Amino acid sequence: MYLGELTFATGEVRGFSRMGTTTAVLEQASRPASRWIISQPVDLLWFTFGGAAAGYLFWALWRFTHVPLLLLVAIWAIVFDETHGFATISRTYFDAEERARRGRWLWGSLVFFFTIGPVLILLGLGDWLELATELWGYYHIFKQHYGFMMLYKAKNKDFDPADNRLDKIFLATAFYYPFLTYPFHDKEARELLPFPIPPRAGELFHNALLFVLILVTLVYLVRQFDKWRRGMPLNWPKQCLLAAAIPINYLLFRSGMPLLGVYAAVTIYHNIQYHRLVWFYNQNKYGKDAGQGRRFGLATFINSRWLAYVGCAALYAFIFDFVPRFVVHPLFGPSDTTLRNQIIFSFFAAPGLLHYWIDGHIWKVRSDPTLREYLQLNRP
């Protein structure tokens, strides 16, 4: 989910210079209260520390209690991942207003992503398809955290241009460092690359990224200390998000867990965030006016009733994850090299790619005033 398309009015801090020293004059006598997307308890539970805790729990169950990884991955895929893909489907393809607005694009996207996988398999490009899917999936997770960061910046009027740039650079650097250096620490990840990495070049690349990470982190921390010293607000909801999202990724990419488990544990935080935000959106759009059924169509029935929403999401997960995982073939997946099963696998993987694509277009709050309304961005 991409929520980062926001336009800010620039805040101003006045100051004066004397003998080469600049003194900031703050117009506010006290720090304003933090503003959250839904509320502080809900945000901490679903969007920040609670979501990250699910990733830690996944890792701990594998590491310390030795729960079979395939069982953990199956639970994640069916209960969390596929159902969050349904959340996107329910507010687009099931919504009559969205179909009228984006109909050609939605149906064209559906045809493309259910076709591209089998075509690439037939062309012998299955390895590249798998690599592209992994890279896009991680970018998708990064963009969702970025979007939440931008929502917290908007809610708390965190508009300083220097902070805007630094926040984006820090999140991108800290979030991507463990991912980009993962092949240097894990043989399975290294073998996934379609090209070998010369040891000397890999070492230089790794050290360069580490230097950039340390430098950017120090600049970020110095900036926060300077703001605190001068009595400026630190936007604690944003800081909680960063404190939750960054360490869990580093732990997982250095944990020694097999690649499939790392991917699941990193993504489960993303899934939990998404489910709660979509339900908040659904309540505000579909659940307040009982007479809107004709306007939004099937989406009103599904998205305004939690039992219908959970039931339809479970059915969707059964079709696109349980069936290929346990019914079509017991060893179904990228490791199955038979052409027939590779093509079938690419078909069942299509909803994930479709989700990445659609999600990148339907959460742009800058260009969609109704989205700002349903997310209550102007609420005190």
C-alpha positions as CSV (number, residue, x, y, z in Angstrom):
1,M,0.0,0.0,0.0
2,Y,1.4,3.4,-1.0
3,L,0.1,6.3,1.1
4,G,3.0,8.7,0.5
5,E,1.5,11.0,-2.0
6,L,0.9,14.0,0.3
7,T,1.2,17.7,-0.2
8,F,2.3,19.8,2.7
9,A,2.2,23.5,3.5
10,T,5.7,24.5,4.7
11,G,5.9,25.3,8.4
12,E,8.1,28.2,9.5
13,V,10.5,28.6,12.4
14,R,11.7,32.2,12.9
15,G,15.1,33.1,14.3
16,F,17.8,35.7,14.4
17,S,21.5,35.7,14.1
18,R,24.0,37.4,16.5
19,M,27.8,37.1,16.5
20,G,27.6,34.1,14.2
21,T,25.1,32.2,16.5
22,T,21.6,31.4,15.4
23,T,18.9,31.2,18.1
24,A,15.6,29.6,17.4
25,V,12.5,31.5,18.6
26,L,9.6,29.0,19.1
27,E,6.1,30.4,18.7
28,Q,4.6,27.6,20.7
29,A,4.9,27.6,24.4
30,S,4.4,23.9,24.7
31,R,4.7,20.8,22.5
32,P,1.3,19.9,20.9
33,A,-0.3,16.6,21.7
34,S,0.5,13.8,19.3
35,R,-2.1,12.9,16.7
36,W,-2.7,9.3,15.6
37,I,-4.4,7.8,12.5
38,I,-7.2,6.1,14.5
39,S,-6.2,6.4,18.2
40,Q,-3.0,5.9,20.2
41,P,-4.0,2.4,21.6
42,V,-5.2,1.2,18.2
43,D,-2.2,2.6,16.3
44,L,0.3,1.1,18.7
45,L,-1.4,-2.3,18.6
46,W,-1.9,-2.5,14.8
47,F,0.4,-0.1,13.0
48,T,3.6,0.0,15.0
49,F,4.7,-2.2,17.9
50,G,1.9,-4.7,17.8
51,G,2.5,-5.5,14.1
52,A,6.2,-5.8,14.7
53,A,5.6,-8.1,17.6
54,A,3.9,-10.6,15.2
55,G,7.2,-10.8,13.2
56,Y,9.2,-11.3,16.4
57,L,6.7,-14.0,17.5
58,F,7.0,-15.8,14.2
59,W,10.8,-15.8,14.5
60,A,10.7,-16.9,18.2
61,L,8.3,-19.8,17.4
62,W,10.8,-21.1,14.8
63,R,14.0,-20.3,16.7
64,F,13.1,-21.3,20.3
65,T,10.1,-23.7,20.2
66,H,11.0,-25.3,16.9
67,V,7.6,-25.1,15.4
68,P,7.9,-26.4,11.8
69,L,8.6,-23.6,9.4
70,L,6.3,-24.9,6.8
71,L,3.4,-24.8,9.3
72,L,4.2,-21.3,10.3
73,V,4.4,-20.2,6.6
74,A,1.2,-21.9,5.8
75,I,-0.6,-20.2,8.7
76,W,0.8,-16.8,7.6
77,A,-0.1,-17.3,4.0
78,I,-3.6,-18.4,4.5
79,V,-4.6,-16.4,7.6
80,F,-2.7,-13.1,7.0
81,D,-1.3,-12.7,3.5
82,E,-4.0,-13.9,1.1
83,T,-6.7,-12.3,3.2
84,H,-5.0,-8.9,3.0
85,G,-4.9,-9.4,-0.8
86,F,-8.7,-9.8,-0.7
87,A,-9.0,-6.5,1.2
88,T,-7.7,-4.8,-2.0
89,I,-10.1,-6.8,-4.2
90,S,-13.1,-6.0,-1.9
91,R,-12.7,-2.2,-2.2
92,T,-12.0,-2.1,-5.9
93,Y,-13.6,-4.9,-8.0
94,F,-16.5,-5.3,-5.6
95,D,-17.1,-1.6,-5.4
96,A,-19.5,-0.3,-8.1
97,E,-18.2,3.3,-7.8
98,E,-14.6,2.1,-8.2
99,R,-15.5,0.0,-11.2
100,A,-17.2,3.0,-12.8
101,R,-14.2,5.1,-12.1
102,R,-11.3,2.7,-13.0
103,G,-13.1,-0.1,-14.9
104,R,-10.9,-0.5,-17.9
105,W,-7.7,-0.2,-15.9
106,L,-8.9,-2.7,-13.3
107,W,-10.0,-5.4,-15.8
108,G,-6.9,-4.8,-18.0
109,S,-4.7,-5.2,-14.9
110,L,-6.5,-8.4,-14.0
111,V,-5.9,-9.9,-17.5
112,F,-2.3,-8.8,-17.7
113,F,-1.2,-10.2,-14.3
114,F,-2.9,-13.6,-14.8
115,T,-1.2,-13.8,-18.2
116,I,2.3,-12.5,-17.6
117,G,3.3,-15.4,-15.3
118,P,2.5,-18.3,-17.6
119,V,4.1,-16.4,-20.6
120,L,7.4,-15.9,-18.8
121,I,7.4,-19.5,-17.7
122,L,7.0,-20.7,-21.3
123,L,9.8,-18.3,-22.3
124,G,12.1,-19.9,-19.8
125,L,12.2,-16.8,-17.6
126,G,10.8,-18.3,-14.4
127,D,13.8,-17.5,-12.3
128,W,13.6,-13.8,-13.3
129,L,9.9,-13.9,-12.5
130,E,10.6,-15.2,-9.1
131,L,13.4,-12.6,-8.4
132,A,11.2,-9.8,-9.7
133,T,8.4,-10.9,-7.5
134,E,10.6,-10.9,-4.4
135,L,12.1,-7.5,-5.2
136,W,8.6,-6.0,-5.9
137,G,7.2,-7.6,-2.7
138,Y,9.8,-6.0,-0.5
139,Y,9.4,-2.6,-2.2
140,H,5.7,-2.9,-1.6
141,I,6.3,-3.4,2.1
142,F,8.7,-0.5,2.2
143,K,6.2,1.8,0.5
144,Q,3.5,0.9,3.0
145,H,5.7,1.8,5.9
146,Y,6.7,5.0,4.0
147,G,3.0,5.7,3.5
148,F,2.2,5.3,7.2
149,M,5.2,7.6,8.0
150,M,3.7,10.2,5.7
151,L,0.3,9.9,7.3
152,Y,1.8,10.6,10.7
153,K,3.7,13.5,9.3
154,A,0.4,14.9,7.8
155,K,-1.6,14.3,11.0
156,N,1.1,16.0,13.1
157,K,1.9,18.8,10.7
158,D,5.5,17.7,10.5
159,F,6.2,19.9,7.4
160,D,9.7,21.1,7.8
161,P,11.4,20.5,4.3
162,A,14.7,19.4,5.9
163,D,12.8,16.8,8.1
164,N,10.8,15.6,5.0
165,R,14.0,14.8,3.1
166,L,15.8,13.3,6.1
167,D,12.8,11.1,7.1
168,K,12.6,9.7,3.6
169,I,16.4,9.1,3.3
170,F,16.6,7.5,6.8
171,L,13.7,5.1,6.3
172,A,14.9,4.0,2.9
173,T,18.5,3.5,4.0
174,A,17.7,1.7,7.3
175,F,15.0,-0.4,5.7
176,Y,16.9,-1.5,2.6
177,Y,20.3,-2.1,4.2
178,P,19.6,-5.5,5.6
179,F,17.7,-6.5,2.4
180,L,20.5,-5.5,0.0
181,T,23.2,-7.1,2.1
182,Y,21.2,-10.3,2.7
183,P,22.9,-12.3,-0.1
184,F,26.3,-11.8,1.6
185,H,25.0,-13.5,4.8
186,D,22.7,-16.2,3.4
187,K,23.6,-18.9,0.8
188,E,20.0,-19.5,-0.2
189,A,19.5,-15.8,-1.0
190,R,22.8,-15.6,-2.9
191,E,21.8,-18.5,-5.1
192,L,18.6,-16.7,-6.0
193,L,20.5,-14.1,-7.8
194,P,20.8,-14.7,-11.6
195,F,24.4,-13.6,-11.6
196,P,27.5,-14.3,-9.3
197,I,28.9,-11.5,-7.1
198,P,32.7,-11.3,-7.1
199,P,33.9,-11.5,-3.5
200,R,35.9,-8.3,-3.6
201,A,33.1,-6.3,-5.3
202,G,30.7,-7.7,-2.8
203,E,32.8,-6.6,0.2
204,L,33.2,-3.1,-1.2
205,F,29.4,-2.9,-1.8
206,H,28.6,-4.1,1.7
207,N,31.0,-1.7,3.4
208,A,29.8,1.2,1.4
209,L,26.2,0.5,2.4
210,L,27.2,0.2,6.0
211,F,29.0,3.5,5.9
212,V,26.0,5.2,4.4
213,L,23.7,3.6,7.0
214,I,25.9,4.8,9.9
215,L,26.2,8.3,8.5
216,V,22.5,8.8,7.8
217,T,21.6,7.3,11.2
218,L,23.9,9.7,13.0
219,V,22.5,12.7,11.1
220,Y,19.0,11.6,11.9
221,L,19.7,11.2,15.6
222,V,21.5,14.5,15.8
223,R,18.5,16.2,14.2
224,Q,16.1,14.6,16.7
225,F,18.3,15.6,19.6
226,D,18.5,19.2,18.3
227,K,14.7,19.4,17.9
228,W,14.2,18.1,21.5
229,R,16.8,20.5,22.9
230,R,15.0,23.4,21.2
231,G,11.6,22.3,22.4
232,M,10.3,21.3,19.0
233,P,7.8,18.5,18.6
234,L,9.4,15.1,17.7
235,N,6.3,13.5,16.1
236,W,6.2,10.5,18.4
237,P,3.8,8.5,16.3
238,K,6.3,8.7,13.5
239,Q,9.1,7.8,15.8
240,C,7.2,4.7,17.1
241,L,6.7,3.5,13.5
242,L,10.4,3.8,12.7
243,A,11.4,2.1,16.0
244,A,9.0,-0.8,15.2
245,A,9.6,-1.3,11.5
246,I,13.4,-1.0,11.3
247,P,14.8,-3.4,13.9
248,I,12.6,-6.3,13.1
249,N,13.8,-6.4,9.5
250,Y,17.5,-6.4,10.6
251,L,16.9,-9.2,13.0
252,L,15.1,-11.4,10.4
253,F,17.6,-10.9,7.6
254,R,20.4,-11.9,10.0
255,S,18.5,-14.7,11.8
256,G,19.6,-17.6,9.7
257,M,16.0,-18.5,9.0
258,P,15.3,-20.0,5.6
259,L,14.4,-17.4,2.9
260,L,10.7,-18.4,2.8
261,G,10.4,-17.9,6.6
262,V,12.1,-14.5,6.4
263,Y,9.8,-13.4,3.7
264,A,6.7,-14.5,5.7
265,A,7.9,-12.9,9.0
266,V,8.8,-9.6,7.3
267,T,5.4,-9.5,5.5
268,I,3.2,-10.4,8.5
269,Y,3.7,-6.9,10.0
270,H,2.7,-5.4,6.7
271,N,-0.4,-7.7,6.6
272,I,-1.6,-6.6,10.1
273,Q,-1.1,-2.9,9.3
274,Y,-3.1,-3.3,6.1
275,H,-6.0,-5.2,7.5
276,R,-6.6,-2.6,10.3
277,L,-6.3,0.4,8.0
278,V,-8.6,-1.1,5.4
279,W,-11.2,-1.9,8.1
280,F,-11.0,1.7,9.3
281,Y,-11.5,2.8,5.7
282,N,-14.4,0.4,5.3
283,Q,-16.1,1.6,8.4
284,N,-15.9,5.2,7.2
285,K,-17.0,4.5,3.7
286,Y,-19.4,1.6,3.8
287,G,-20.5,1.3,7.4
288,K,-22.0,4.7,8.3
289,D,-25.0,4.9,5.8
290,A,-27.1,1.8,5.4
291,G,-28.6,3.2,2.3
292,Q,-25.4,3.2,0.3
293,G,-25.7,-0.4,-0.9
294,R,-27.0,0.6,-4.3
295,R,-24.2,3.2,-4.7
296,F,-21.3,0.8,-3.9
297,G,-22.8,-2.5,-4.7
298,L,-21.5,-5.8,-3.3
299,A,-18.7,-3.9,-1.4
300,T,-21.2,-2.5,1.0
301,F,-22.5,-5.9,2.1
302,I,-19.0,-7.4,2.4
303,N,-17.0,-4.4,3.9
304,S,-19.6,-3.1,6.4
305,R,-20.0,-6.4,8.2
306,W,-17.0,-8.0,9.8
307,L,-18.4,-11.5,9.6
308,A,-19.0,-11.2,5.9
309,Y,-15.6,-9.7,5.4
310,V,-13.8,-12.4,7.3
311,G,-15.8,-15.1,5.6
312,C,-15.1,-13.9,2.0
313,A,-11.5,-13.3,2.8
314,A,-11.2,-16.9,4.1
315,L,-12.8,-18.2,0.9
316,Y,-10.4,-16.1,-1.2
317,A,-7.4,-17.5,0.8
318,F,-8.7,-21.0,0.4
319,I,-8.9,-20.7,-3.4
320,F,-5.6,-19.0,-4.0
321,D,-3.4,-20.5,-1.3
322,F,-4.8,-23.6,0.3
323,V,-5.8,-25.2,-3.0
324,P,-2.4,-24.8,-4.7
325,R,-0.5,-25.5,-1.5
326,F,-2.3,-28.7,-0.4
327,V,-4.7,-29.8,-3.1
328,V,-3.2,-29.3,-6.5
329,H,0.3,-30.6,-5.7
330,P,1.9,-31.4,-2.3
331,L,5.2,-29.9,-3.3
332,F,3.7,-27.1,-5.2
333,G,5.9,-23.9,-5.7
334,P,9.0,-22.5,-7.3
335,S,11.0,-25.6,-6.4
336,D,8.8,-27.8,-8.5
337,T,10.5,-27.6,-11.9
338,T,7.9,-29.4,-14.1
339,L,6.5,-27.1,-16.7
340,R,2.9,-27.9,-16.0
341,N,3.1,-27.1,-12.3
342,Q,5.2,-24.0,-12.8
343,I,2.5,-22.6,-15.1
344,I,-0.2,-23.4,-12.6
345,F,1.9,-21.9,-9.8
346,S,2.4,-18.7,-11.7
347,F,-1.4,-18.5,-12.2
348,F,-2.1,-18.8,-8.5
349,A,0.7,-16.3,-7.7
350,A,-0.9,-13.7,-10.0
351,P,-3.2,-12.2,-7.2
352,G,-0.1,-11.2,-5.3
353,L,1.3,-9.3,-8.2
354,L,-2.1,-7.8,-9.0
355,H,-2.3,-6.6,-5.3
356,Y,1.1,-4.9,-5.6
357,W,0.0,-3.1,-8.7
358,I,-3.4,-2.0,-7.7
359,D,-2.3,-1.0,-4.2
360,G,0.2,1.4,-5.8
361,H,-2.6,3.4,-7.4
362,I,-5.6,3.4,-5.0
363,W,-4.0,5.0,-1.9
364,K,-2.8,8.3,-3.3
365,V,-4.4,10.7,-0.8
366,R,-3.0,13.8,-2.6
367,S,-5.0,13.3,-5.7
368,D,-8.1,11.6,-4.1
369,P,-10.1,13.9,-1.7
370,T,-12.6,11.2,-0.9
371,L,-9.7,9.0,0.3
372,R,-8.6,11.8,2.7
373,E,-12.2,11.9,3.9
374,Y,-12.5,8.2,4.5
375,L,-9.1,8.1,6.3
376,Q,-10.2,11.1,8.4
377,L,-6.9,13.0,7.7
378,N,-8.5,16.3,8.7
379,R,-9.9,15.0,12.0
380,P,-8.4,16.6,15.1
